[in-house]
Amino acid sequence: MTLSATHPARVPVDYQQAQRAQELLVRRRLRGELPDLLWLLEHPPTITWGSSGGLDNLLMSQEELRARGIALVPSGRGGDVTFHEPGQLVGYPIVDLRAPADRDLHKYLRSLEEALLVFLEGVAIHAHRIAGRTGIWLEGTPPRKIAAMGVRLKKWVTSHGFALNVENQLKGFGLIVPCGIRDGAVTSLARELGEQQQIVRWEDVVKSVHGGMEKALGRPLKVLIGREGLDAKL
């Protein structure tokens, strides 16, 4: 990946800061002050949990996790517990679904998944859905999850979204039961590509995921990268 972790576009954004920023972006989208947009960013090591689960899926005490420099943050999204870290591409679409034809949360989630499936197919990773589970998986015993989903709606404007494992180390997932699923594993783009990883550049992943989301959702999305999403003057 050609953009280093210290590049300004790749400075991790604190998860709580990102939650507060999303709330502001949603309010501004509701007032018509912003277009539909996609915020693509990374977070420092953080365990979060949504409306479907919580601390019971931690495999280590909260004190031990904090001693390791891992933040624990309840999230306003749906879904269970997950782990964020640099090298994982997190996407927060702020999208207006208030039109009657758009008011379908299931369709919206499937659209996010479809965009990631198409992207992965483009780099020769054959992924799929699993019935009854959100996210993107690769076949195997156990199946391996490469992208997680968790969204929020406020008056039919979306926030939160997806986390795609690109080049993150994945060790933090061993500290939790990811998404509360005990019969699954976790993988990344780098792990699946192996030595071919170097042919996929970080900025190309960002560009392809952005374009794929626009196509899957059928609308243009202003893209914000990294700390751009914290700018209240957008």
N, C-alpha and C positions, 0 to 999 in steps of 0.2 A: 504494500500500500504506500503510495508516494507521499501522502500528507502525514507528517509526523504527529505524534500525540501532543506536541507543544505548539503546533500551528494554531494561530488565532481562531480559525474556524472549528478547531477541535478541542477547545478548552472546555472541560466538563462543566455542566450547569448543575448546581445544587438542586436536589429533587424538590425540596420545599419551595425554593425560589421559583422553580418551574411550575409548580401547582398554582402559586399565587399569580404568576404571569398568565397562565392559561385562563384563570378566572377573569382577569382583566380583558384578555383577548376575546373571550366569549361575550362579555358585556358589550364590548365595542362592536362585535359582529352583530349582536342583537339590535344595536342602534343603527346599524348600517354604515358605521364609520370605517369598516375594513371589508375587503373581499374575502371569499373563502381562501384559506391558506393551509400550508403544511409546514410545521416547525420540525426540523430534523436536528437532532442533538445527541450528546452523550451525557451520562451521569457518572459521578464518582461512585465508588462501591456503596451500594444502598440496597437494603431489603425493604420491599413495600408489600402491602397487602390491601386487597379491595373488599368489596361487599360480600364475597363468597367465602372468605376464610381469613385466618389471622395467625396469631402467635402460636397456636397449637401445631403448626407445621414448621416451626423452628427446630433444628436439631442441636442447638447449642444455646446456652443461656444468653439473655440480652446483654448482661454484663460482659461476658466473654466476647460477644460480637462487637460491642462498642470498643473493647480493649484492642481489637484487631483493626480498628479504624473504619468499621462498617456502620453506616447510619441505619436506623430503623424508623420508617415513616409510614403511618397509615395513609392510604390513598383514596381519593374520591372516585376512582374508577370501579368498574365491575371486575370480577375475577378474584383469584386467590393470591397466594404469596408468590413473589418472583424476586429475581436478583438483577440489579443493574450494575454496570461497570464500564469503564472506557473500552472502546473497541466494539461495543454493541450500539447499533444504530437505532435510536428511539425516534418514533414519529408521532407527532400530535397534530392530526387534522382538526382545524377549527372550521367546521362546515355547516352551513345553514340548510337544514332539512325541513323547514317549516312548510314548504309547498306540499299540498295534499298528496301528490304523486310520490314525494320523497319520504313520507313518514313511515318508514319500514326499517326498524333497527336490525332485523335479521338480514335484510338485503344489504344494508350498509356494512355490516361485519363481513359478509361474504365478499363484498367488493374489495375491502381491505385485504382479505386473504387472497383473492384472485390476483391482485396487483403483485403480491409477493411471490405467488406461485409462478407467474409469468417471468418475473425477474430471475428467479432461481433456475427456471428452465433455460433461460438465456445464458447461464454460466454452467450448464450441463449438470445441474443438481435436480434430480427428479423427486419432487416433493408432492405431498397430497394432504387432504383433510382426513380426519378421523371422525366418523359419525358420533355426535353427542359431545364432541370436544372442540373448542375453538383453537385457533392457532394452526401452524404449519408443521407437518411431520415428515420424516423420512422412514421408509420401511426398515424393519429390523426386529430383532428379539433382544431387548425391548425396542419399540419404536423410538425414534430420536426426534425431539422437538427442536426446531431451529428458529421459530418465531412465535412469540406470545401475543395475545390480544387482551385488551381491557379498555373499555370506553365509558364515557359518561355523556349524558344528554341533559341540557338545560333548555327548556322551552324549544326543544328540537334543534338546538345548536350543539354540535359535538365537541368533545375534548378528550384528552388522553388518546390512546390508539394502539400502537404496536411496538414491539421491541424485537429487532432482527439481530441475531448473533452473527457478527461478521468476523472479527478477529479478537474477540475477548477471550480471556483465559479459561473461563467456565468453572474454575475451582470453587467460586462462591456458591454455585448451585448445589454443591455438596453439603452446604450448611443448612439447607432447607429441603422440604419436600416440594419441588417446583410445581406450582399450580395445584398442590394437594394431590398430585397423581403419583402413586407409588409404583406403578408398573410401566414407567416411561423413563427415558434418558434425555440428555440435552446435548446438542451439538452446535457447530458453528460453520460458517462458510469456509473459514480457514482450515478447520479440521477436516472437512469433507473434500476440499480441493487438494490438500497436502502440498506437494511441491509445486503444483500449478497455481497456488495462491498468488504468486507474484504477478501473474498476468491480469489480476483484477485489482484495480486501483480504488482507493477509498472514494475519491471524488466521482468516479464512474458509478460506484454503488449508489451514492447520493443522487446523482443525475438520473440514473435508471429507475430508482424507486420513486422519485418525484414524478417522472413522466408516466410511470405505470399507474400511480395513484390518480393522476389526472384522467387517464384513459378509463380506468375502472370505475371512477366516480362520475365520468361524463361531464367534467367541468374544469376550467383552469384553476390552479391553486398557486397563489403567491407563495414562494418558498422563503422560509427564514432558516438560517443556518446557525447553529450554536447559540451564542449569547445574543444574537440579533433579536430573539424572541423576548428578551427582557427589556427591550427599548419601548417605553410607553409612548414615544413620539411617532410610532409607525403610522 
